Amino acid sequence: MVDALFISQQYLRERSIINDNTDWELLQPTIIGVQDIYLEQILGTIFYEDLKTKINASSLSTDETNLIVNYIQPVLLWYVQMEAMPIFKYRFTNKGVMVKQSDNSQPISEQELDKQMDRFRIKAEVYAQRLTRYLVYNANTFTKYKEYQL
């Protein structure tokens, strides 16, 4: 079974600083990892797996679609950017781990990379708190989330 993505390539391209020429194949594992690490922790495994199943089956309710579009995707947007930064700097090749460079630009330092990742983490955590508050307030609508809270 293909992993369900809660966020699309188009959404990332339109709302993030991720460049249009960024390889989508590099982003997909990052998105899946972010979903598994951060999103599942917020939603709880039962609700998370339920939403993934519904995404794959194209059977989301209006409330679930609203939840994903207005609350989950903004969280993922910032966590994906945060987690993708080192991936964009370093490339894994058959010769080892390489620093990505071009003739016209310089890669940022480790300190600068960490600082930028912290900025993205802070924004992601703000959106994650907003998502959690929304779920708590609407727990009767999202009964699978309510099960997680028990």
Salt bridges, closest charged atoms under 4 A:
ASP3 OD1 - LYS52 NZ 3.94
GLU49 OE2 - LYS52 NZ 3.75
ASP50 OD2 - LYS54 NZ 3.26
GLU64 OE2 - LYS54 NZ 2.74
GLU110 OE2 - LYS89 NZ 3.62
ASP118 OD1 - ARG121 NH1 2.56
